[in-house]
């Protein structure tokens, strides 16, 4: 792990898409002066499940998965992070150990903000407190929706919805229909909540139906409307 050039928070392009979007003045200066910025290589772990939180992490650039290990040793991906996202805040706020492991999906630049500075800013900056409440509320809603879909939707619908979720999260490669993130079949299965073999079979079916196109880990969406119909998202 190495550091990258320190970026002043007031000039960070990703701030507008993060919880710090409305933080200004002395509070933002304190965060900018206290943070450390590091480069993580693909496959590196930013923090481990069960570890102690000493601050929060803000993604300057990159793609990261947060996963937990189940009783049978199987990984379950619970969240995907992108530019501007903040990691590790829930455990820090409630003073608990991390309940997930953050692993880098591709080379990423991540800033670390110490607990003392973050909590001081949270107490004094009402805009940051409000953005944090919105973030927690949105993630609670997303968790409720995911639980409902796991209980009620067939696996094929959940897979289609997961592919659309990946598109919404990371977008397409420039001038392409290829989703701008590459996951293993096991990781896709973990997101869907199914066995790897089932995910492989259903991806192959969608490929044969010309809805998507597979090339190794690369997945292109050829028919977004049909994929939305399969995901039962048209209502």
C-alpha positions as a Python dict, from the first residue, in 0.01 Angstrom:
ca = {
    (1, 'X'): (0, 0, 0),
    (2, 'X'): (134, 344, -88),
    (3, 'X'): (9, 699, -56),
    (4, 'X'): (-115, 916, -342),
    (5, 'X'): (-97, 1290, -380),
    (6, 'X'): (-296, 1463, -107),
    (7, 'X'): (-609, 1621, -252),
    (8, 'X'): (-758, 1918, -69),
    (9, 'X'): (-1116, 1823, 21),
    (10, 'X'): (-1248, 2158, -102),
    (11, 'X'): (-1117, 2074, -451),
    (12, 'X'): (-1203, 1705, -454),
    (13, 'X'): (-1429, 1622, -750),
    (14, 'X'): (-1588, 1335, -557),
    (15, 'X'): (-1707, 1551, -266),
    (16, 'X'): (-2028, 1646, -448),
    (17, 'X'): (-2132, 1279, -450),
    (18, 'X'): (-2041, 1209, -87),
    (19, 'X'): (-2181, 1291, 257),
    (20, 'X'): (-1938, 1585, 269),
    (21, 'X'): (-2117, 1764, -17),
    (22, 'X'): (-2239, 2049, 207),
    (23, 'X'): (-1948, 2063, 452),
    (24, 'X'): (-1748, 2385, 422),
    (25, 'X'): (-1507, 2617, 601),
    (26, 'X'): (-1316, 2514, 911),
    (27, 'X'): (-1484, 2174, 937),
    (28, 'X'): (-1377, 2077, 586),
    (29, 'X'): (-1028, 2214, 649),
    (30, 'X'): (-995, 1997, 961),
    (31, 'X'): (-1092, 1686, 766),
    (32, 'X'): (-859, 1774, 481),
    (33, 'X'): (-563, 1838, 713),
    (34, 'X'): (-609, 1521, 920),
    (35, 'X'): (-683, 1263, 650),
    (36, 'X'): (-432, 1024, 495),
    (37, 'X'): (-471, 904, 136),
    (38, 'X'): (-355, 559, 21),
    (39, 'X'): (-355, 345, -293),
    (40, 'X'): (-489, -9, -253),
    (41, 'X'): (-417, -274, -515),
    (42, 'X'): (-680, -515, -646),
    (43, 'X'): (-748, -784, -387),
    (44, 'X'): (-612, -587, -91),
    (45, 'X'): (-822, -556, 223),
    (46, 'X'): (-895, -210, 363),
    (47, 'X'): (-1038, -343, 689),
    (48, 'X'): (-1134, -686, 820),
    (49, 'X'): (-1457, -815, 970),
    (50, 'X'): (-1410, -815, 1347),
    (51, 'X'): (-1150, -536, 1344),
    (52, 'X'): (-1172, -219, 1552),
    (53, 'X'): (-1280, 101, 1372),
    (54, 'X'): (-1048, 399, 1422),
    (55, 'X'): (-1209, 626, 1164),
    (56, 'X'): (-1393, 626, 834),
    (57, 'X'): (-1275, 567, 478),
    (58, 'X'): (-1379, 777, 180),
    (59, 'X'): (-1335, 634, -170),
    (60, 'X'): (-1162, 889, -390),
    (61, 'X'): (-1147, 652, -686),
    (62, 'X'): (-1217, 283, -720),
    (63, 'X'): (-1448, -11, -665),
    (64, 'X'): (-1477, -199, -336),
    (65, 'X'): (-1691, -484, -204),
    (66, 'X'): (-1804, -529, 155),
    (67, 'X'): (-1864, -891, 249),
    (68, 'X'): (-1931, -1110, 548),
    (69, 'X'): (-1848, -1476, 605),
    (70, 'X'): (-2143, -1700, 690),
    (71, 'X'): (-2158, -1992, 931),
    (72, 'X'): (-2046, -2235, 659),
    (73, 'X'): (-1755, -2016, 550),
    (74, 'X'): (-1935, -1881, 244),
    (75, 'X'): (-1882, -1517, 149),
    (76, 'X'): (-2187, -1293, 119),
    (77, 'X'): (-2144, -954, -49),
    (78, 'X'): (-2359, -703, 138),
    (79, 'X'): (-2259, -381, -38),
    (80, 'X'): (-2061, -240, -329),
    (81, 'X'): (-1882, 95, -301),
    (82, 'X'): (-1775, 346, -567),
    (83, 'X'): (-1622, 694, -597),
    (84, 'X'): (-1743, 924, -319),
    (85, 'X'): (-1876, 648, -91),
    (86, 'X'): (-1785, 633, 278),
    (87, 'X'): (-1697, 305, 451),
    (88, 'X'): (-1681, 192, 812),
    (89, 'X'): (-1907, 462, 956),
    (90, 'X'): (-2178, 240, 1106),
    (91, 'X'): (-1938, 40, 1322),
    (92, 'X'): (-1762, 357, 1432),
    (93, 'X'): (-2086, 536, 1523),
    (94, 'X'): (-2209, 251, 1745),
    (95, 'X'): (-1859, 165, 1872),
    (96, 'X'): (-1867, -193, 1745),
    (97, 'X'): (-1618, -406, 1556),
    (98, 'X'): (-1649, -407, 1178),
    (99, 'X'): (-1927, -642, 1071),
    (100, 'X'): (-1785, -681, 719),
    (101, 'X'): (-1457, -697, 528),
    (102, 'X'): (-1379, -428, 268),
    (103, 'X'): (-1186, -571, -29),
    (104, 'X'): (-1065, -379, -333),
    (105, 'X'): (-1209, -496, -668),
    (106, 'X'): (-972, -283, -873),
    (107, 'X'): (-683, -49, -790),
    (108, 'X'): (-837, 223, -571),
    (109, 'X'): (-752, 550, -399),
    (110, 'X'): (-899, 576, -50),
    (111, 'X'): (-874, 849, 215),
    (112, 'X'): (-883, 771, 587),
    (113, 'X'): (-1036, 1024, 830),
    (114, 'X'): (-953, 966, 1201),
    (115, 'X'): (-1243, 899, 1436),
    (116, 'X'): (-1182, 1207, 1655),
    (117, 'X'): (-1196, 1449, 1362),
    (118, 'X'): (-1498, 1284, 1200),
    (119, 'X'): (-1699, 1275, 1524),
    (120, 'X'): (-1604, 1636, 1607),
    (121, 'X'): (-1726, 1746, 1264),
    (122, 'X'): (-2042, 1538, 1291),
    (123, 'X'): (-2131, 1708, 1622),
    (124, 'X'): (-2066, 2062, 1497),
    (125, 'X'): (-2182, 2042, 1135),
    (126, 'X'): (-2560, 1998, 1099),
    (127, 'X'): (-2530, 1946, 722),
    (128, 'X'): (-2299, 1646, 771),
    (129, 'X'): (-2531, 1505, 1039),
    (130, 'X'): (-2825, 1537, 799),
    (131, 'X'): (-2636, 1369, 514),
    (132, 'X'): (-2537, 1088, 750),
    (133, 'X'): (-2901, 1036, 851),
    (134, 'X'): (-3003, 1021, 484),
    (135, 'X'): (-2727, 770, 412),
    (136, 'X'): (-2830, 543, 699),
    (137, 'X'): (-3198, 570, 601),
    (138, 'X'): (-3125, 484, 237),
    (139, 'X'): (-2917, 182, 333),
    (140, 'X'): (-3190, 59, 568),
    (141, 'X'): (-3444, 88, 286),
    (142, 'X'): (-3211, -96, 45),
    (143, 'X'): (-3163, -374, 300),
    (144, 'X'): (-3538, -409, 346),
    (145, 'X'): (-3594, -427, -32),
    (146, 'X'): (-3319, -686, -71),
    (147, 'X'): (-3465, -905, 204),
    (148, 'X'): (-3809, -884, 42),
    (149, 'X'): (-3672, -979, -298),
    (150, 'X'): (-3472, -1268, -155),
    (151, 'X'): (-3791, -1404, -2),
    (152, 'X'): (-4028, -1341, -294),
    (153, 'X'): (-3841, -1315, -626),
    (154, 'X'): (-3724, -1615, -833),
    (155, 'X'): (-3347, -1642, -881),
    (156, 'X'): (-3367, -1546, -1251),
    (157, 'X'): (-3540, -1218, -1164),
    (158, 'X'): (-3285, -1147, -889),
    (159, 'X'): (-2996, -1210, -1128),
    (160, 'X'): (-3140, -972, -1386),
    (161, 'X'): (-3195, -711, -1116),
    (162, 'X'): (-2837, -758, -991),
    (163, 'X'): (-2696, -695, -1339),
    (164, 'X'): (-2902, -376, -1364),
    (165, 'X'): (-2783, -277, -1016),
    (166, 'X'): (-2421, -320, -1128),
    (167, 'X'): (-2492, -99, -1429),
    (168, 'X'): (-2653, 168, -1210),
    (169, 'X'): (-2366, 153, -959),
    (170, 'X'): (-2067, 153, -1193),
    (171, 'X'): (-2210, 243, -1534),
    (172, 'X'): (-2083, 122, -1869),
    (173, 'X'): (-1732, 134, -2009),
    (174, 'X'): (-1688, 437, -2240),
    (175, 'X'): (-1865, 390, -2574),
    (176, 'X'): (-1971, 40, -2474),
    (177, 'X'): (-2252, -169, -2328),
    (178, 'X'): (-2004, -348, -2103),
    (179, 'X'): (-2063, -307, -1729),
    (180, 'X'): (-1768, -116, -1584),
    (181, 'X'): (-1683, -370, -1316),
    (182, 'X'): (-1560, -728, -1345),
    (183, 'X'): (-1677, -980, -1086),
    (184, 'X'): (-1621, -1352, -1060),
    (185, 'X'): (-1919, -1581, -1108),
    (186, 'X'): (-1899, -1660, -737),
    (187, 'X'): (-1918, -1289, -649),
    (188, 'X'): (-2222, -1246, -875),
    (189, 'X'): (-2385, -1548, -709),
    (190, 'X'): (-2313, -1394, -367),
    (191, 'X'): (-2486, -1072, -470),
    (192, 'X'): (-2786, -1262, -605),
    (193, 'X'): (-2807, -1496, -308),
    (194, 'X'): (-2776, -1825, -493),
    (195, 'X'): (-2531, -2105, -570),
    (196, 'X'): (-2245, -2031, -811),
    (197, 'X'): (-2359, -2312, -1042),
    (198, 'X'): (-2706, -2157, -1065),
    (199, 'X'): (-2566, -1814, -1146),
    (200, 'X'): (-2346, -1962, -1419),
    (201, 'X'): (-2641, -2146, -1574),
    (202, 'X'): (-2872, -1843, -1570),
    (203, 'X'): (-2602, -1612, -1711),
    (204, 'X'): (-2553, -1862, -1992),
    (205, 'X'): (-2929, -1863, -2059),
    (206, 'X'): (-2939, -1482, -2079),
    (207, 'X'): (-2640, -1493, -2311),
    (208, 'X'): (-2815, -1742, -2542),
    (209, 'X'): (-3126, -1525, -2539),
    (210, 'X'): (-2909, -1233, -2659),
    (211, 'X'): (-3002, -1022, -2356),
    (212, 'X'): (-2642, -1005, -2236),
    (213, 'X'): (-2303, -1096, -2383),
    (214, 'X'): (-2035, -1280, -2184),
    (215, 'X'): (-1660, -1259, -2240),
    (216, 'X'): (-1472, -1401, -1945),
    (217, 'X'): (-1556, -1178, -1648),
    (218, 'X'): (-1681, -905, -1881),
    (219, 'X'): (-2058, -871, -1907),
    (220, 'X'): (-2231, -651, -2165),
    (221, 'X'): (-2602, -569, -2153),
    (222, 'X'): (-2739, -589, -2505),
    (223, 'X'): (-3107, -534, -2422),
    (224, 'X'): (-3168, -320, -2113),
    (225, 'X'): (-3546, -317, -2164),
    (226, 'X'): (-3570, -695, -2181),
    (227, 'X'): (-3343, -733, -1879),
    (228, 'X'): (-3570, -493, -1687),
    (229, 'X'): (-3872, -701, -1793),
    (230, 'X'): (-3704, -1020, -1671),
    (231, 'X'): (-3617, -847, -1343),
    (232, 'X'): (-3987, -754, -1311),
    (233, 'X'): (-3904, -384, -1270),
    (234, 'X'): (-4150, -243, -1522),
    (235, 'X'): (-4438, -185, -1280),
}
